[in-house]
Amino acid sequence: MGKLDPTVRKETGYIAAWVLALSLLMQGVFLLLGKWEFPVLTGNLIGGITAIGNFLLLALTVVKAAGGPKEKVALRVRSSMTARLLGQAAIAAIAVGVLHTNVLSTLLPLLFPRIGIALRPLIDRKRGKGTKQEHTAEAEGSDLIE
């Protein structure tokens, strides 16, 4: 496989950092509630890796489709979304049904990228990247997730 597009690498790293941070927080909550068991950790690992992989596949699809006719781009991204959603469901079903991971710790990490995406404008604004005048090619951090 060739080199990853720098934007794909940057955005996937951003999502991975959020998944890791929120996963650690979730592990702490399970521990504080006295509900922590090994299936919580394995579910969290599987769910987190699945969430990051899903975002990476989305980013690669967008980069690959970019530049084509808008209708084809939209169709490719929609098709990818269906396949990725089915893939996530299959992985979660196998993790919970076969590997007996904790249901919550397996499914919650699938939502963590959305939290990171939702908070991105606030973070960019605090770092001074929120104004149109400062939005340059180098400052573009949210291309794939906007």
VOZA-660674 format. One line per 2 residues: number of its first residue (from 1); their letters; for each residue x, y, z of C-alpha. Coordinates in Angstrom, 3 decimals, decimal comma. Layout:
<rs>
NUM> A> X Y Z | ...
</rs>
This chain:
<rs>
1> MG> 0,000 0,000 0,000 | 1,281 3,464 -0,892
3> KL> 1,776 6,428 1,357 | -1,277 7,837 3,080
5> DP> -2,437 11,286 2,088 | -1,174 13,742 4,747
7> TV> -4,696 14,985 5,476 | -5,962 11,422 5,886
9> RK> -3,094 10,669 8,268 | -3,681 13,879 10,266
11> ET> -7,442 13,459 10,571 | -7,212 9,759 11,402
13> GY> -4,671 10,607 14,105 | -7,055 13,214 15,486
15> IA> -9,868 10,650 15,627 | -7,570 8,002 17,133
17> AW> -6,573 10,442 19,902 | -10,237 11,059 20,769
19> VL> -11,030 7,347 20,722 | -8,070 6,650 23,009
21> AL> -8,925 9,471 25,438 | -12,606 8,553 25,641
23> SL> -11,751 4,859 25,925 | -9,514 5,565 28,911
25> LM> -12,307 7,626 30,458 | -14,783 4,797 29,869
27> QG> -12,415 2,263 31,446 | -12,133 4,560 34,468
29> VF> -15,905 4,804 34,803 | -16,277 1,014 34,687
31> LL> -13,520 0,751 37,318 | -15,103 3,379 39,606
33> LG> -18,478 1,661 39,356 | -16,903 -1,670 40,270
35> KW> -18,055 -3,171 36,961 | -14,645 -3,516 35,310
37> EF> -13,838 -6,985 33,974 | -11,572 -8,242 31,194
39> PV> -14,478 -8,328 28,667 | -14,815 -4,557 29,200
41> LT> -11,219 -4,059 28,050 | -11,479 -6,442 25,084
43> GN> -14,768 -4,895 23,984 | -13,246 -1,430 24,221
45> LI> -10,210 -2,481 22,173 | -12,326 -4,086 19,462
47> GG> -14,792 -1,196 19,363 | -12,036 1,422 19,332
49> IT> -10,051 -0,238 16,568 | -13,264 -0,668 14,575
51> AI> -14,160 3,018 15,020 | -10,731 4,215 13,902
53> GN> -10,720 1,770 10,977 | -14,157 2,967 9,922
55> FL> -12,979 6,579 9,876 | -9,825 5,662 7,956
57> LL> -11,877 3,841 5,321 | -14,199 6,854 5,050
59> AL> -11,269 9,211 4,597 | -9,654 6,976 1,964
61> TV> -12,968 6,738 0,106 | -13,401 10,523 0,091
63> VK> -9,841 11,088 -1,151 | -10,212 8,442 -3,849
65> AA> -13,595 9,794 -4,994 | -12,593 13,466 -4,878
67> GG> -12,268 15,223 -8,198 | -14,900 13,162 -9,964
69> PK> -18,420 14,196 -10,884 | -20,450 15,110 -7,782
71> EK> -23,029 12,397 -8,469 | -20,376 9,677 -8,630
73> VA> -18,645 10,986 -5,519 | -21,930 10,970 -3,588
75> LR> -22,765 7,451 -4,806 | -19,324 6,112 -3,873
77> VR> -19,441 7,659 -0,398 | -23,007 6,368 0,183
79> SS> -22,044 2,872 -0,965 | -19,007 2,971 1,278
81> MT> -21,167 4,070 4,205 | -23,470 1,080 3,800
83> AR> -20,577 -1,365 3,583 | -18,770 0,210 6,537
85> LL> -21,917 0,192 8,686 | -22,524 -3,485 7,917
87> GQ> -18,880 -4,231 8,673 | -19,077 -2,474 12,036
89> AA> -22,273 -4,339 12,902 | -20,673 -7,673 11,982
91> IA> -17,549 -6,967 14,032 | -19,618 -5,870 17,040
93> AI> -21,879 -8,932 16,744 | -18,886 -11,276 16,615
95> AV> -17,192 -9,477 19,522 | -20,265 -9,657 21,751
97> GV> -21,766 -12,944 20,551 | -18,662 -15,051 20,032
99> LH> -15,938 -13,400 22,107 | -18,371 -12,410 24,892
101> TN> -17,126 -8,847 25,242 | -19,088 -6,300 27,248
103> VL> -21,852 -4,858 25,050 | -21,478 -1,238 26,198
105> ST> -17,701 -1,201 26,014 | -17,876 -2,662 22,510
107> LL> -20,529 -0,311 21,111 | -19,752 3,016 22,815
109> PL> -16,349 3,467 21,125 | -18,149 3,421 17,767
111> LF> -19,621 6,780 18,807 | -16,347 8,333 19,992
113> PR> -15,280 9,645 16,554 | -18,550 11,608 16,349
115> IG> -17,719 13,289 19,656 | -14,284 14,282 18,364
117> IA> -15,828 15,568 15,134 | -18,477 17,546 17,028
119> LR> -15,847 19,178 19,244 | -13,472 19,999 16,364
121> PL> -14,883 23,485 15,649 | -14,470 24,462 19,315
123> ID> -10,889 23,224 19,375 | -10,043 24,950 16,085
125> RK> -11,582 28,198 17,351 | -9,500 28,063 20,535
127> RG> -6,360 27,467 18,469 | -7,184 30,437 16,250
129> KG> -8,271 28,478 13,210 | -11,921 29,450 13,349
131> TK> -11,956 32,539 11,129 | -12,280 32,534 7,358
133> QE> -9,254 34,832 6,945 | -6,986 32,347 8,719
135> HT> -8,292 29,374 6,745 | -5,368 28,529 4,474
137> AE> -4,289 25,302 2,805 | -1,859 24,691 5,681
139> AE> -4,454 25,403 8,358 | -7,059 23,075 6,894
141> GS> -7,557 20,461 9,541 | -11,183 19,482 9,149
143> DL> -11,482 18,847 5,415 | -12,541 15,242 5,734
145> IE> -14,797 15,604 8,715 | -16,804 18,691 7,827
</rs>
